[in-house]
Amino acid sequence: MINIPIFPLQSYKVKIVGLIVSMLAAILMAVFKSFKNLILINSLDNSQHFQLFIWLSISGLFLIAYSKEKNEDARVKIIRSKSLQIAFGFLVSTLLAVNLVGIISSSFSINVSQDMSLIAAVGILTYLLCFYIAIYFDPNWTYNDDSVLASFKKNKIFFLIYTSILIVLAILMFIV
């Protein structure tokens, strides 16, 4: 079987660039959210600046996601594979849920520039959370195709941290 990666993993240095881009974009988002009259590019208003910085932040997270670790070994590859599987499932579930709400509710509408970037951010953050929690917080992470309950029993720390982070993110999404 020929393996042709669509997004080949970049070097570890690209991860650092992605981190810098994401952090700067997050700082600029906070600044532009606080100061409503601030303008950096004359042809854009404040909300367009905010959306641009969200896009830059997601792009930085994308660079982080598709960069190698310092020590890339078989364990990291397995964790990356399982994390992508979880994130893909979560992203498709989110899209199907939004679609179902749109079908059921006639008053539901999507603001493409805001809502689609939010869904993209949820997908990439889900991947990054799964990946880094498994890498750094659970060195004994086991990889098999057990049922959900059996997998939960083996990896309690991962699921507790992951669930608590998702709950906090959900609460923040409803507050903001």
C-alpha positions, 0 to 999 in steps of 0.5 A, spaced: 500 500 500 502 506 498 502 512 503 501 519 500 500 523 506 495 529 504 498 533 510 505 531 511 508 532 518 512 538 518 519 539 523 518 540 530 520 548 529 514 549 525 510 547 531 514 553 535 512 557 529 504 555 530 505 556 537 507 563 536 502 565 531 496 562 535 499 566 541 499 572 538 493 572 534 489 570 541 492 576 544 490 580 538 483 577 539 483 580 546 485 587 545 480 588 539 475 585 543 476 590 549 478 596 545 472 596 540 475 602 536 481 599 534 483 598 527 489 595 524 487 594 517 483 600 514 479 596 510 476 592 516 472 593 521 473 591 528 469 585 528 472 583 521 479 584 525 476 579 530 474 574 525 481 575 522 485 573 528 480 567 530 482 565 523 490 566 524 489 562 531 486 556 528 491 556 522 497 556 528 493 551 531 493 547 525 501 548 524 501 545 531 497 539 530 501 537 523 508 538 526 512 532 529 514 532 536 521 532 539 521 525 540 517 522 534 516 514 536 511 509 535 507 511 541 506 518 538 504 515 532 499 511 535 496 516 539 496 521 533 492 516 530 487 515 535 487 522 537 485 524 530 480 518 530 476 521 536 477 528 533 474 526 526 468 523 530 467 529 534 467 534 528 462 530 524 458 529 530 458 536 531 456 538 524 451 533 524 448 536 530 448 543 527 445 540 521 439 537 525 438 543 529 437 547 522 432 541 519 428 542 525 428 549 527 426 554 522 429 560 525 436 557 526 441 560 522 448 560 521 453 566 521 458 562 516 464 567 518 463 566 525 460 559 526 464 555 521 470 558 524 468 555 531 466 548 528 473 548 525 476 550 532 472 545 536 475 540 531 482 542 532 482 543 539 479 536 540 485 533 536 490 537 540 487 536 547 486 528 546 493 528 543 497 532 549 493 529 554 495 522 552 502 524 551 503 528 557 498 526 562 498 518 561 504 514 560 501 508 560 495 509 555 493 503 552 491 502 545 486 497 543 479 496 540 475 495 547 469 497 548 468 504 551 467 502 558 473 497 558 477 503 555 474 508 560 476 503 566 483 503 563 484 510 561 480 514 567 485 520 568 485 521 560 477 521 560 476 525 566 481 531 564 478 531 557 471 531 559 472 536 564 476 541 559 470 539 554 465 541 560 469 548 561 469 549 554 462 548 553 460 553 559 465 558 556 461 558 549 454 559 552 457 565 556 460 568 551 
